[in-house]
Amino acid sequence: MALEFVGRSLALSNSGLSAACGSLAVQGPEVWTVLSVETGAQGFLADRRPQILYERHIFSRLTGGQYDDGDISDPTPGRE
């Protein structure tokens, strides 16, 4: 399935992937593994915004748990 990009964003080309791998000193499969895990294999939402995985347990740790509410901040990881 080809994605339709809008604005100035471009799909990752083979040469772009090679350049990113070289900059990060990793191989292509490592990049695709992170993409798959962190975005569910989709880098963009339906409205073309980039998909970002929010880590509520990291937020909790970095703020000392002061905002823990079981939703946006919690010491245990969770999914929506």
N, C-alpha and C positions, 0 to 999 in steps of 0.2 A: 504494500500500500504506500503510495507516494504522499508525503505530507506537503501541503500547500503553505509555504512560509509567507508572511506578510512583513511589510516594513523592510528594514535593512538586514534582517536575519537571513542567514543562509544555512542550508543543510550541511552537515559535516561531510566533506568530500574525502576521498581516499588520501589525497595529499595533505589535507587538513588533519586527518587522523594520524598520519605519519609524523607530521610536524609536532602535534600534541604529544605523541608517544616519545619523540626525541627530547622534547623539552622536559618531560616528566621522568625520563629514563625508565619507561615501562613498555610493555607490549600491548598490541591491539586488544587481545582477549581480556586483559586487565581493565582497560578502559570500558569495554562493553559490559563487563561484570558489574562495575560500579554503576554504570548507567542503568542496567537492568534492576539492580537492587534498590537504588536510590530513587528511581522514577517509575518503576514498574514497566520498564522498556519504552516508556513514552516520555520524552524530554519536555513536552509541552502539553498544557491543558487544552480542552476543546476550543477555548477562546483565544488560543495562541500565546498565553502567558507561560513563562517557564515554570515547570513543576518543581517545587522545593519541598523536601521532606523535613517537617518540623520535628525536632527531638525534644519533647517535653521533659524528659528526665535529665537532659543536659542543661536545659534552662533552669530546672530545679537545683541542680548541683551548683551552677554558676551564680545563682542568686541566694544560695544558702537556704533554700526551701521556704523563703519568706512569702512566696506567692503560691505555694502549693494549694491547689483547689481540686485536684483529682481530674482536671480537664486540661487546662493550658499549662499547668505546672504540676508535676508529680514525680516522686523519686523512682517510680517504675515506668519502663517504656510502655507505650501503648499505641494502638492505632485507632483512627476515627471510625 
